[in-house]
Each structure stands twice: as C-alpha cells, then as structure tokens.
Amino acid sequence: MGDSVKDKVIEIIAEQAVLEPSDIALDQSLEDLGVDSMGLVEAIFSIEEAFDISVPFNANEPEKSAFDISSVSAVIAAVEKLVAEQTA
C-alpha cells in the first residue's frame, strides 16, 4: 500500500506544482515546488478525495496543524498515517 499512497500524493502535488511527478523530490517543501497557499488547499482537497480521508488541516495556521506539510515526504507520511487509522 505504501507505494500507491506515495505515488498518488506525489501525483497530486505535481499537478498543483505544474510539474511532472518525476521532478518531485521527497525532501522538497511544497513552497520549493512553487505550490502557494491556494494550491496547498487544492492539494489537501484532492488528497482527501483520493484516499477518502479527512485531513486535520488549518490552512490559515499550518504550523498549528497535526498534518505536517514541511516536505513532500512529510505529507506522504501524514497521509499514510491517516489511511492506516481509517482502515484500523
């Protein structure tokens, strides 16, 4: 399951960044990739829809959110955690 979550999250982020998934590095932040706050909100909605999860995210204060968006790998880990919690 891990690879499919990773691939889908990268695909969603790449779409928002207007990049190819192969251009996305796991250690990059969304800001590095050119994803602005509106793009971030769009990505969160896409992630929720793709995985049928609810992301605990405060777009106005991301530093107060339990959902880590500091890097691509952090987003993937957070989504994997939510998916695992949902199926548990």
Secondary structure, 3 states (H helix, E strand, C coil): CHHHHHHHHHHHHHHHHCCCHHHCCCCCCCCCCCCCHHHHHHHHHHHHHHHCCCCCCCCCCHHHCCCCCCCHHHHHHHHHHHHHHHHC
